[in-house]
Structures are given as C-alpha cells and as structure tokens.
Amino acid sequence: MLLKTLIKPKKDLTTVREDATLEEALKILEDSGYRCVPILDETGKLYRGNIYKMHIYRHKSRGGDMSLPVTHLLKNATKFVSINSAFFNVFFTIKDLPYITVLDENNNFYGILTHNRLLNMLSQSWNVNVGSYVLTVVSAGDRGDLVDMAKIITKYTSIASCMTLDVQQGELVRRTMFTLPADVSHEKLETIVKALEKKNFKVPEIEDLQA
C-alpha cells in the first residue's frame, strides 16, 4: 500500500476540467509552470488522463484548432494506480511519466505521486544522509547468504539499511548493498570487509558517503 504522506493530494494540485478548451488548458499550464497536469471530469472526481504543454504547442504550431476540448490531446488515460496497490507496482507504472496518478478506494482521483517524492523516499530508506559507507557485497545467491552476511556485519556494527539487486531468475550472482551507520570508522570498515571476504563474500565496491 502506498504511504499517503508520499502522495500530493488533489487539493494541492493544478488540474484541468475535461470541458476546457486547448487554449484554456494552455493558459493554465503556462500560469502554473507545469509541463503536464491531470484532466478530471466536470465533477472533479474522475481521472480522464494527462495533458502536456508540448503537445498543445505542437498542435498550435501546426495550425490546429485551439477551441477543441482538452481531451483531443489527452494522454496516459490508463496510467494510474490504486492507493491500495502493492508498492512495487508503482515502479512498473511510473516509468518515464513525470508522475503517476493515484485513485482512492472508490476509483476517484486522489492525487499524484511524483518522481521526486519517490526518489526522496528511496534516498531516505537508503539512509544516505546518516550513513558512513555503502558496501556492495557479492554472493552466489544461495539460501542463507543474506543471513550470513548480516551476522558478520552485525558482529561489529548495526546495519542502517539493506538493498538486494540482481534478483531475476537465473542470475549467477547476487549483489547486496549494506549501508553502515555514521559512527563506523575506517578501521572498523576494514575489519568488516576482511570478515566478509574470509567467508567468501566478495566486496567489489565501497562508497564513502561522507567523502
């Protein structure tokens, strides 16, 4: 489920009604400074799609009729998620969109989740601002590897965060990124790395977050 604190609610957004003309929509986009805003129905409850400034400009430059309804250039009508959707579904849906539309339990427009807020959330979960080092540890992906790596590290310090990559079926190696707390010294770091490598876990990359 999406955290509501990540979503920018409808009351804080600039939107366009579906009965607006392209000329009216362009003025709203220019006044707001946004390159894209949601199109809602006349009640303001139902999401119809998005309208992009660039598409209106292109239409206008080609001599297009600016009195046409904004829905003439509607995009992304099926690009939305439910507020109850599994969080990983957002990553498959948002892709190259500036934001993903979020619908409430009744399929009414609730708000949007922007790329910026999503990246900020990932940054916080990674503890970049309060960590010392990020270790990339390579393993064979065998059962129990994550537990073994965590046991080795927690023998010397706590783990601020952990992220596993290369989880596709058939991968021969697994990369796990451990963020260590801010109080870990360089000497303790070397001790941890030696302990991991002694158990045949390779550490090909170490990032110093305080550098």
N, C-alpha and C positions, 0 to 999 in steps of 0.2 A: 504494500500500500504506500502511496506517495505521502510524504510529510506535508501537511497543509502549509507549514511555515515556508516551504520552498516555492509554493505557488503564488504568483501575483494575482490577486483576486480581481474580479470583474470591475468592482467599484474604483479600482486604481488604474484602469486601462482606458486607452482611447480605442473606440470601436466605430464601425460604420454600419448603418442600417441597410438592409438589403434593397430598400426602395430608394436609396440615394443614387444620384447620377454619378457618372465617372468624374465630371467636373467638380461636384461636391466632395467626392472622395479624395480627389487630388488636393483640394484645399485643406481638408482635414489632415492628410499626410504631410503636406508642406508646413502647416501650422504646428503640428506635433513634433516634426523632425524624424518621425519613424519611417523606415523603408517598407514596412509591412504592418497591417493591423487586421484584426478579425472582423468578419462580416457576420452580423447577427440578424435574426428575423425582426419583424416590426415590434414584437413584444420584448425584445432584448433577452430572450431566454434561450433560443435555439441557435446553435452554431451552423453557419452555412459554408464557411471557407475563409480564405485569406485574400486580401487584395494588396498587390505590390506596387509601389510607386513606379518602378522601372517598367512594368507592363502598361501602366497608364501613359507614361511618357512615350513609349514605343507606339502605342495606339494613336496618340495625338500627333506624333511626328509623321505618321503615315496618312494623315488627313482623316482619321477615324472620328465618328460621331461621339462627341463628349456628353451628349444628352442621354446616351444609353444607360441602362441601370448598371450599377456596380457589379452585379452578378455576371455581366457579359464577360468580365475578365477574372472571374472567381477561380481561385486555385486552392489545392490542398483540402478539398471537401471531406476526404476520408482520413485525413491525418489528425487523429486525436486519440487520447487515452482516457480511461475512466479514472476517477480518483481512487478507485479500489483496485486498479490494475497492479500486477506484480511489478516491482520497481525495475527489474531488468528489461521489461517490455519497452520502457521509455527509451532505452538506448537503441533499440531496433527501429523505433518510430521516428525519433527526432532527427537523426542523421544530419542532413545538410540544411534543415529548417532553422530559421532564426529562433523559433520557439515551438513548443508542442502544446496544442490546445487540450485543456483538461475539462471533462464533463463530470457533473455530480452524479449521485445515485439515481436521479430521475432523468439522466441524459440531457440535462440543461447545462448551458455554458457556465462553468465555474471560474475559470481563469486560464492562465498560461504558465508554463514552466520554461524559462529561458535557458539558453546555453550557458550564460554567465552564472546563473544561480546553480546550475547543475555542476559546473566546473568548480565553483566555490565549495560546494558540498563535498566533492571528491577531494579537494585540497585539504579541507578540514579533517576528513576521515583519514587522510594520509599523515596528518599531524606535521606537515612541512614546517609550520611556523614555530613549533615547540620541540622538534626533534633535533638530533645531533647528526646521525648518519643513517643512510639507507643502504642496506646490504642486499645485493641480488645473489641469492643462493640457488645453485643448480642441483637438482636431484633427478633420479630416474623416474620419479612419479609413482614409486611403489607404495603400497599400503603401509601407513605408519610413518612415512618420511616426514610429514608435516609435524607430527607429534615429536619425533626425534629431534628435529631442528629446533623446535620451540623449547624443548627440555634443555638442550645445550645452551641456548641463548639465555634462558631464564635462570640458569645456574649463576650467571654473572650480573644480569640486569632484567628489568621488566621489558615488555615489548609495547611500544607506543601504538603501532598498527601493523597490519599484515595484509598483503595482497598477492594472490596467486595468478600467474599468467600461463599461457600455453596449455589451456585445459581442453583443447579439441581432442577428439578420439584419435588414437594412433600416434600422438606426439611421443617422441622417444625421450624427451627431457621436459622437466617442469621447472620454471623459474618462479621463485617466491621472493617477494620483496618485503623485508622487515625494516620498519623504521624504529630506531632506538631512541630512548629518551634523551633530553638535552644534557643531562648530567653525566653521560658516558664519555670518559676520557679517551684519548687516542691510544693509551696503553691498554685500557680495558678492551677497546675495539680490536686490537691486535690479538689479545688473548682469546676473544670470541671467535675470530676468524681462524686461528690455529686450531681451536677445539672443533670447529665445524669441518675443517679440512682433514683433521685426524680421523673423522668418521666418514670420510669420502664424500663430503658435501663440498662442492667447489664454490668459491666466492669470486666470480669474474669481475664484479664491479662494486665499487664502494663510492657512494656520493656523500660529500660533506655538505650538509645543509647550512652550516654556519659560515662557509667559506665566502 
